[in-house]
Amino acid sequence: MSDLNELETSLLASVQDAADDAALEAVRVSALGKKGTISGRMKDLGKMGPEDRKSAGQALNALKDKVASAIQARQQDLREAELENRLATEFVDVTLPAAPEAAGSVHPVSQVWEEVVQIFGDLGFAVAEGPHIETDWYNFGALNIPDEHPARQEHDTFYLNPGEDGSRMVLRTHTSPVQIRSMEAMEPPIRIIAPGRTFRSDWDKTHTPMFHQIEGLVIDEHTHMGHLKWCLEEFCKAFFEVETVEMRFRASHFPFTEPSMEVDIRYHEEDGKLTFGIGENWMEILGSGMVHPNVIRAGGLDPDKYQGFAFGMGLDRIATLKYGIPDLRGYFDGDLRWLKHYGFRALQVPTLAGGLS
């Protein structure tokens, strides 16, 4: 037993000498680990006779408990010492002035972008993206836009310099090319929205050379115009935060949809403030329709098997309508006074449960 007394003295001394958690863990492993000193003695018990095994086992268990308790006590001492050291060296100067409030604001377009994503995400749509610089095929040809269409003219479209083969890339004039890219990359059913920047050669109170659009696309085997109408009605109710809306679908023409419809929403204006869903006036807010078979075919799908609907609207425009911003050009002037007036607090994150605006 004298050797156990010596082992106990040695192990307890090592525990007390441990200067930090790492050193204490090393002592624990060397004593109580699988290959530790006490564990090794425990393995030797099988070689002893019954009486010797009983007395030696009791002594080893007592030693094991004593070392474990000492390690736990030393661990607590180290933590208290660390806390005392931090309290002595770390402090807060309460005489310092408080940090100023964050002065930045979220741009209205960014806010509306997030609002729209929240709404359509709740309706089961995924967000898709595409490049800002497109080929003639993706921007025009695949969307059933003929060669003589006015949108192809330079007074409406920004073209890049011709390549070696004479072809010219364009700054995309709409987010509709994402329709084609999504059909090429995905298997139906497809339900995507494509918010993003677009570019056209125009600049006045209601048009800007760079603006934001959102495109929606649904492709499957059974989608029909009733689904389109319901989807747009639910969007308008959520976006304008009203319980009911009255919408009007007018026949129109877009090369990439057939039939095509422009969508108006009823509104009331009083003292310069617009209230949507009621009133005697109508305002156009977006274009829509059933995807043209030629577009489905250009996306690599069979128009005899699949059909779907598409819609598009300007994010800048619907932000103007919802938040009463009179001139689109203010979005891009970089005037901080304008942003302070129309901007949103950085932590004002739109959610359907907590409120969009």
C-alpha positions in Angstrom: 0.0 0.0 0.0 3.0 2.3 0.5 3.4 2.6 -3.3 -0.3 3.7 -3.5 0.4 6.4 -0.9 3.3 7.6 -2.9 1.3 7.5 -6.2 -1.5 9.5 -4.5 0.9 12.2 -3.2 2.5 12.5 -6.7 -0.8 12.7 -8.6 -2.3 15.3 -6.2 0.8 17.4 -6.4 0.6 17.3 -10.2 -3.0 18.4 -10.0 -2.2 21.4 -7.8 0.8 22.3 -10.0 -1.3 22.5 -13.2 -1.3 26.1 -14.3 -4.1 26.0 -16.9 -6.8 23.8 -18.3 -4.5 22.2 -20.8 -2.0 21.1 -18.1 -4.8 19.9 -15.9 -6.2 17.8 -18.8 -2.8 16.3 -19.3 -2.7 15.2 -15.6 -6.2 13.7 -15.9 -5.3 11.7 -19.0 -2.0 10.4 -17.4 -3.9 9.3 -14.3 -7.4 8.3 -15.3 -7.2 7.9 -19.1 -7.3 4.5 -20.8 -3.5 4.2 -20.5 -3.2 6.1 -17.3 -1.5 5.1 -14.1 -4.5 4.2 -12.1 -6.2 2.5 -15.1 -3.1 0.4 -15.5 -3.3 -0.7 -11.9 -6.9 -1.6 -12.3 -6.0 -4.0 -15.2 -3.6 -5.8 -12.9 -6.3 -6.7 -10.4 -7.2 -9.8 -12.5 -3.8 -11.3 -11.7 -4.4 -11.2 -7.9 -6.1 -13.6 -5.5 -9.6 -12.9 -4.3 -8.7 -11.3 -1.0 -5.8 -9.2 -2.4 -8.0 -8.2 -5.4 -10.8 -7.0 -3.0 -8.5 -4.8 -0.8 -6.5 -3.5 -3.8 -9.7 -2.7 -5.8 -11.1 -0.7 -2.9 -7.9 1.2 -2.5 -7.6 2.0 -6.2 -11.3 3.1 -6.4 -10.8 5.4 -3.4 -7.6 6.8 -5.1 -9.5 7.3 -8.4 -12.3 9.2 -6.7 -9.8 11.4 -4.7 -7.9 12.3 -7.9 -11.1 13.1 -9.8 -12.3 15.3 -7.0 -9.0 17.1 -6.8 -9.1 17.7 -10.6 -12.6 19.1 -10.4 -11.6 21.4 -7.5 -8.5 22.6 -9.3 -10.6 23.3 -12.5 -12.9 25.5 -10.4 -9.9 27.3 -8.9 -8.5 28.0 -12.4 -11.9 29.4 -13.6 -12.2 31.7 -10.6 -8.6 32.9 -11.0 -9.3 33.6 -14.7 -12.4 35.6 -13.8 -10.5 37.6 -11.2 -7.8 38.4 -13.8 -10.4 39.5 -16.3 -12.2 41.7 -13.8 -8.9 43.3 -12.9 -7.8 43.9 -16.4 -11.0 44.4 -18.4 -13.3 47.3 -17.7 -15.7 49.7 -19.5 -15.1 53.4 -19.4 -18.6 54.6 -18.6 -17.5 58.2 -19.1 -17.2 57.6 -22.9 -20.1 59.0 -25.0 -22.7 56.5 -26.3 -22.2 55.2 -29.9 -24.2 57.2 -32.4 -27.3 55.6 -34.0 -26.7 54.1 -37.4 -27.4 56.8 -40.0 -27.7 54.6 -43.1 -31.0 53.9 -44.8 -32.2 51.1 -47.1 -33.1 52.3 -50.6 -36.8 52.0 -51.5 -36.0 49.7 -54.4 -34.1 47.3 -52.2 -37.0 47.3 -49.7 -39.6 46.6 -52.4 -37.3 43.9 -53.9 -37.3 42.1 -50.6 -41.1 42.6 -50.2 -41.8 41.0 -53.6 -39.4 38.1 -52.9 -41.2 37.5 -49.6 -44.6 37.5 -51.2 -43.8 35.2 -54.1 -41.6 33.0 -51.9 -44.8 32.4 -49.8 -46.6 31.4 -53.0 -44.0 28.8 -53.8 -41.7 30.6 -56.2 -37.9 30.4 -56.3 -35.6 33.3 -57.2 -33.7 32.9 -60.5 -30.9 35.1 -61.9 -29.3 35.8 -65.3 -26.5 38.0 -66.7 -26.9 41.7 -67.4 -25.2 41.3 -70.8 -27.1 39.0 -73.1 -26.9 37.6 -76.6 -29.4 38.6 -79.2 -30.9 35.1 -79.0 -31.7 35.2 -75.2 -32.8 38.8 -75.2 -34.9 38.8 -78.5 -34.9 35.6 -80.6 -35.8 33.0 -78.0 -38.6 35.3 -76.8 -40.3 35.3 -80.2 -39.4 38.9 -80.9 -39.0 39.3 -84.7 -36.1 40.9 -86.5 -38.1 44.0 -87.5 -39.5 44.7 -83.9 -38.9 48.3 -82.7 -37.4 47.0 -79.5 -34.4 45.9 -81.5 -33.6 49.4 -82.7 -30.7 51.4 -81.2 -33.0 54.2 -80.0 -34.4 51.6 -77.5 -31.6 49.2 -76.8 -28.0 49.5 -75.7 -25.7 47.5 -78.0 -22.1 46.6 -77.4 -19.4 46.7 -80.1 -19.7 44.0 -82.7 -17.6 40.8 -82.2 -15.4 39.2 -84.8 -18.4 37.4 -86.3 -20.4 40.6 -86.5 -22.8 39.7 -83.6 -23.5 42.3 -81.0 -24.2 41.6 -77.3 -26.8 43.8 -75.6 -27.5 45.1 -72.2 -30.6 43.1 -71.4 -33.8 45.2 -72.0 -35.9 43.0 -69.6 -35.5 40.1 -67.2 -37.4 37.8 -69.6 -34.2 36.1 -70.8 -34.1 34.4 -67.4 -37.3 32.5 -68.6 -35.3 30.8 -71.3 -32.3 30.1 -69.1 -34.6 28.6 -66.4 -36.3 26.3 -68.9 -33.0 25.1 -70.2 -31.6 24.4 -66.7 -34.7 23.1 -64.9 -37.2 20.3 -65.3 -40.9 21.2 -65.0 -42.8 22.1 -62.9 -41.0 25.5 -62.9 -42.1 28.3 -60.6 -39.5 31.2 -60.6 -39.3 34.9 -60.2 -36.4 36.9 -61.7 -35.8 40.3 -60.1 -33.0 42.3 -61.5 -31.6 45.3 -63.3 -32.5 46.1 -66.9 -31.4 48.7 -69.4 -33.1 50.8 -72.1 -32.2 54.0 -73.9 -34.8 56.3 -72.2 -34.7 59.1 -69.6 -37.6 61.2 -68.4 -39.9 61.5 -65.3 -41.3 58.0 -65.8 -38.4 56.2 -67.5 -34.7 55.7 -66.6 -31.9 54.1 -68.7 -31.3 51.6 -65.9 -34.3 50.3 -63.9 -35.5 47.2 -62.1 -37.9 44.6 -63.2 -39.3 41.4 -61.8 -40.3 38.5 -64.1 -42.5 35.6 -63.1 -42.7 32.2 -64.9 -44.8 29.1 -64.2 -44.4 26.0 -66.5 -46.2 22.7 -66.0 -48.7 20.4 -67.7 -51.9 21.9 -66.3 -51.4 25.6 -65.5 -54.1 27.9 -67.0 -55.2 31.5 -67.0 -57.2 31.1 -63.8 -54.0 30.3 -61.9 -52.4 33.5 -63.4 -55.3 35.7 -62.3 -55.3 34.2 -58.8 -51.6 34.6 -58.4 -51.6 38.2 -59.4 -54.5 39.0 -57.2 -52.9 37.5 -54.2 -49.7 39.4 -54.9 -51.5 42.7 -55.2 -53.4 42.2 -51.9 -50.2 41.3 -50.1 -48.0 44.0 -51.6 -50.4 46.9 -51.2 -51.5 45.5 -47.8 -55.2 45.5 -48.5 -57.9 42.9 -47.9 -59.5 43.0 -51.3 -58.5 44.3 -54.7 -60.4 44.8 -57.9 -58.4 44.0 -61.0 -59.0 44.4 -64.7 -57.4 42.3 -67.3 -57.2 43.9 -70.8 -56.3 42.1 -74.0 -52.9 43.2 -75.3 -50.0 41.9 -77.4 -46.5 40.8 -76.3 -44.5 38.6 -78.6 -43.6 36.1 -75.8 -47.2 35.5 -74.6 -50.4 34.4 -76.3 -53.0 35.4 -75.2 -51.5 38.6 -73.6 -53.0 40.8 -71.0 -52.2 44.1 -69.3 -53.4 44.3 -65.7 -55.0 47.3 -64.1 -55.9 47.8 -60.4 -58.7 50.0 -59.1 -57.5 53.0 -56.9 -58.7 56.1 -55.2 -56.7 59.3 -55.0 -57.2 62.0 -52.4 -54.8 64.8 -51.5 -52.1 63.2 -53.6 -52.4 59.9 -51.7 -53.4 56.7 -53.5 -55.5 54.0 -51.9 -55.6 50.7 -53.8 -58.4 48.2 -54.1 -61.2 50.8 -54.1 -62.2 53.9 -56.0 -63.3 55.0 -59.4 -59.9 55.0 -61.3 -57.8 52.3 -63.0 -54.0 52.1 -63.1 -51.9 49.7 -65.2 -49.4 47.9 -63.0 -48.0 45.0 -65.1 -48.2 42.8 -68.2 -48.9 39.1 -68.3 -50.1 36.2 -70.4 -49.8 32.6 -71.3 -46.3 31.7 -72.5 -46.1 31.5 -76.3 -45.5 28.0 -77.6 -42.5 29.3 -79.5 -40.9 30.5 -76.3 -41.5 27.1 -74.6 -39.9 25.4 -77.6 -36.9 27.8 -77.5 -36.4 26.8 -73.8 -36.0 23.2 -74.9 -39.5 22.0 -73.8 -42.4 20.5 -75.7 -45.2 23.0 -76.1 -47.6 20.2 -76.8 -46.9 18.8 -73.3 -46.2 21.9 -71.3 -47.8 25.3 -70.9 -47.6 28.1 -68.4 -48.0 31.8 -67.6 -45.6 34.7 -67.3 -45.8 38.2 -65.9 -43.5 41.2 -65.5 -43.6 44.5 -63.7 -41.2 47.4 -62.8 -40.0 47.3 -59.2 -39.3 51.1 -59.4 -42.8 51.7 -60.7 -44.6 49.7 -58.0 -42.3 51.3 -55.3 -43.4 54.7 -56.7 -47.1 53.7 -56.4 -46.9 52.2 -52.9 -44.7 54.8 -51.3 -45.8 57.9 -53.2 -42.5 58.8 -54.9 -43.3 61.4 -57.6 -40.2 61.0 -59.9 -38.3 57.9 -60.9 -35.1 60.0 -61.5 -34.8 60.5 -57.7 -33.9 56.9 -57.3 -30.6 57.4 -59.1 -29.6 61.0 -58.1 -27.6 59.9 -55.0 -29.2 62.6 -52.9 -28.9 61.7 -49.2 -31.8 64.1 -48.3 -34.0 62.1 -50.6 -32.9 58.8 -49.1 -33.5 60.0 -45.6 -37.0 61.0 -46.6 -38.0 57.8 -48.5 -35.5 55.3 -47.1 -36.1 52.5 -44.7 -34.4 51.7 -41.4 -31.7 49.0 -41.8 -33.4 46.6 -39.3 -36.9 47.1 -41.0 -36.8 43.7 -42.7 -40.0 42.9 -44.6 -41.9 39.7 -43.6 -45.4 38.6 -44.3 -45.9 37.7 -40.6 -44.4 40.9 -39.2 -45.5 43.3 -41.9 -43.9 44.4 -45.2 -43.7 48.2 -44.9 
